[in-house]
Amino acid sequence: MRIPLILSILLAIAVPVVVWWLGVRDMDFLTPPTEPQLAAIRQQTAAALPREVIPAVAPEPPAPPVIPAPIPEKKPEPAVEIGDLNPNPGLNTYAELAPKGARHLIELASLLETAGELPRTLLAWERVLDSTTPEPAQATAAIAAIQRLRPALPAVKGNPAKAIPVVIHASTGTKFEGPVKTNLEQAAHSLEHAACGILKVTTQVTINRKSNSKNTNTTVAIWLTGPAEKSPATETLSFTVAKPDTLQTDLLHRLFRLTGNRLQQTLAFPAVTPASDDESALHALEFHFTRLHWEKFGRSLNTPPARP
């Protein structure tokens, strides 16, 4: 049996209206809920929601303990001992202590001076200069000590009969021939004094007669050799002279350089302590070199030539 169209339309309208009216007739959509009602709603909603499972996180492993680096043990300073005090020490005495450093030799010099061993005190101070590479303050102390001790020790001077011969050579023009010869002789005496008599110094001047004597300046070349014709020689240093007033200082400065260069480059000594800005060339020549320096320097210029 077919339902009439009019009845179908009425039922389609009436069913949702009745259902809506039955479901919401007791509900109040205008009055806002009270705070207790909201709290209850929140509690019900939270209880209805599924709980989130938080995966377990493995705890981080503890950091390894920090082990402090071991503090290196400070090596004890080598003990300073005066040692054997034989009455005739050589010029190279205490050279075997050079590997222990300048400080060790300075402490040794202090002990020796306290014990009244002044000749050995001087030797220990000399080793600071010629056998080690001292710090500037140590070199200054050694130079001052050598300057103080030498006048108190007459035996410091070498035996003139055993002095080692060396020759200072100079080559120049005719303009300053006289001043060069005079000042070179004076420089030779200064060098003998600085070397404590270990060297016997003579001079030889070569004059270039072809040089133009009208030139304002003239050139002087200087070098040292032994007395033999084919003896070894130092390098040659040249300088220009405008007036003879500074000639002596110029010669002493070149003698300082020639000696120091040969000791370091040929004889393997440590570098000689340079002269300070306010120090005279004569003072540097006398107290920056030791007696061992002069002996080795002189003998190096008197080495017999090798046989063919």
Solvent accessible surface area in square Angstrom, and as a share of the most:
residue,aa,sasa,rsa
1,M,233,1.04
2,R,225,0.82
3,I,105,0.53
4,P,83,0.52
5,L,132,0.66
6,I,120,0.61
7,L,82,0.41
8,S,45,0.29
9,I,85,0.43
10,L,103,0.51
11,L,86,0.43
12,A,70,0.54
13,I,104,0.53
14,A,44,0.34
15,V,87,0.50
16,P,74,0.46
17,V,87,0.50
18,V,74,0.42
19,V,97,0.56
20,W,162,0.57
21,W,128,0.45
22,L,102,0.51
23,G,45,0.43
24,V,32,0.18
25,R,139,0.51
26,D,132,0.68
27,M,119,0.53
28,D,94,0.49
29,F,149,0.62
30,L,168,0.84
31,T,89,0.52
32,P,104,0.65
33,P,68,0.43
34,T,73,0.43
35,E,109,0.49
36,P,99,0.62
37,Q,96,0.43
38,L,59,0.29
39,A,50,0.38
40,A,46,0.36
41,I,91,0.46
42,R,137,0.50
43,Q,136,0.60
44,Q,129,0.57
45,T,71,0.41
46,A,66,0.51
47,A,87,0.68
48,A,85,0.66
49,L,110,0.55
50,P,122,0.77
51,R,229,0.83
52,E,153,0.69
53,V,129,0.74
54,I,141,0.72
55,P,102,0.64
56,A,108,0.83
57,V,130,0.74
58,A,82,0.63
59,P,122,0.77
60,E,157,0.70
61,P,112,0.71
62,P,125,0.78
63,A,89,0.69
64,P,107,0.68
65,P,115,0.72
66,V,141,0.81
67,I,147,0.75
68,P,109,0.69
69,A,84,0.65
70,P,124,0.78
71,I,157,0.80
72,P,118,0.74
73,E,165,0.74
74,K,179,0.76
75,K,172,0.73
76,P,121,0.76
77,E,104,0.47
78,P,57,0.36
79,A,77,0.60
80,V,31,0.18
81,E,130,0.58
82,I,50,0.25
83,G,55,0.53
84,D,112,0.58
85,L,72,0.36
86,N,68,0.35
87,P,120,0.76
88,N,129,0.66
89,P,40,0.25
90,G,39,0.37
91,L,49,0.24
92,N,87,0.45
93,T,25,0.14
94,Y,13,0.05
95,A,36,0.28
96,E,124,0.56
97,L,32,0.16
98,A,19,0.15
99,P,121,0.76
100,K,95,0.40
101,G,25,0.24
102,A,9,0.07
103,R,138,0.50
104,H,12,0.05
105,L,0,0.00
106,I,39,0.20
107,E,70,0.32
108,L,0,0.00
109,A,0,0.00
110,S,64,0.41
111,L,75,0.37
112,L,0,0.00
113,E,58,0.26
114,T,118,0.69
115,A,59,0.46
116,G,53,0.51
117,E,53,0.24
118,L,56,0.28
119,P,71,0.44
120,R,9,0.03
121,T,0,0.00
122,L,1,0.00
123,L,6,0.03
124,A,0,0.00
125,W,24,0.08
126,E,0,0.00
127,R,0,0.00
128,V,0,0.00
129,L,8,0.04
130,D,1,0.00
131,S,27,0.18
132,T,12,0.07
133,T,121,0.70
134,P,25,0.16
135,E,112,0.50
136,P,115,0.73
137,A,78,0.61
138,Q,39,0.17
139,A,3,0.03
140,T,91,0.53
141,A,43,0.34
142,A,0,0.00
143,I,18,0.09
144,A,56,0.44
145,A,5,0.04
146,I,0,0.00
147,Q,77,0.34
148,R,129,0.47
149,L,4,0.02
150,R,23,0.09
151,P,110,0.69
152,A,61,0.47
153,L,20,0.10
154,P,116,0.73
155,A,96,0.75
156,V,12,0.07
157,K,105,0.45
158,G,24,0.23
159,N,81,0.41
160,P,117,0.74
161,A,95,0.74
162,K,157,0.66
163,A,22,0.17
164,I,10,0.05
165,P,57,0.36
166,V,0,0.00
167,V,15,0.09
168,I,0,0.00
169,H,25,0.11
170,A,0,0.00
171,S,35,0.23
172,T,5,0.03
173,G,6,0.06
174,T,39,0.22
175,K,79,0.33
176,F,17,0.07
177,E,36,0.16
178,G,42,0.40
179,P,41,0.26
180,V,0,0.00
181,K,89,0.38
182,T,91,0.53
183,N,23,0.12
184,L,0,0.00
185,E,86,0.39
186,Q,97,0.43
187,A,0,0.00
188,A,3,0.02
189,H,123,0.55
190,S,18,0.12
191,L,0,0.00
192,E,34,0.15
193,H,96,0.43
194,A,1,0.00
195,A,0,0.00
196,C,2,0.01
197,G,25,0.24
198,I,21,0.10
199,L,2,0.01
200,K,110,0.47
201,V,10,0.06
202,T,69,0.40
203,T,32,0.19
204,Q,100,0.44
205,V,33,0.19
206,T,74,0.43
207,I,28,0.14
208,N,78,0.40
209,R,160,0.58
210,K,191,0.81
211,S,40,0.26
212,N,87,0.45
213,S,60,0.39
214,K,183,0.78
215,N,77,0.39
216,T,103,0.60
217,N,72,0.37
218,T,17,0.10
219,T,76,0.44
220,V,0,0.00
221,A,17,0.13
222,I,0,0.00
223,W,59,0.21
224,L,0,0.00
225,T,16,0.09
226,G,2,0.02
227,P,76,0.48
228,A,62,0.48
229,E,170,0.76
230,K,161,0.68
231,S,17,0.11
232,P,40,0.25
233,A,48,0.37
234,T,14,0.08
235,E,78,0.35
236,T,75,0.43
237,L,20,0.10
238,S,71,0.46
239,F,13,0.06
240,T,82,0.48
241,V,1,0.01
242,A,63,0.48
243,K,114,0.48
244,P,53,0.34
245,D,115,0.60
246,T,68,0.40
247,L,0,0.00
248,Q,30,0.13
249,T,68,0.39
250,D,28,0.14
251,L,0,0.00
252,L,11,0.05
253,H,74,0.33
254,R,49,0.18
255,L,0,0.00
256,F,28,0.12
257,R,119,0.44
258,L,0,0.00
259,T,0,0.00
260,G,9,0.09
261,N,40,0.20
262,R,33,0.12
263,L,0,0.00
264,Q,88,0.39
265,Q,138,0.62
266,T,79,0.46
267,L,52,0.26
268,A,91,0.71
269,F,29,0.12
270,P,37,0.23
271,A,64,0.49
272,V,20,0.11
273,T,37,0.21
274,P,103,0.65
275,A,39,0.30
276,S,63,0.40
277,D,159,0.82
278,D,135,0.70
279,E,35,0.16
280,S,65,0.42
281,A,7,0.06
282,L,74,0.37
283,H,51,0.23
284,A,1,0.00
285,L,0,0.00
286,E,29,0.13
287,F,19,0.08
288,H,6,0.03
289,F,0,0.00
290,T,0,0.00
291,R,22,0.08
292,L,10,0.05
293,H,1,0.00
294,W,0,0.00
295,E,39,0.17
296,K,91,0.38
297,F,0,0.00
298,G,0,0.00
299,R,137,0.50
300,S,13,0.09
301,L,0,0.00
302,N,51,0.26
303,T,72,0.42
304,P,107,0.67
305,P,88,0.55
306,A,100,0.77
307,R,226,0.82
308,P,179,1.13
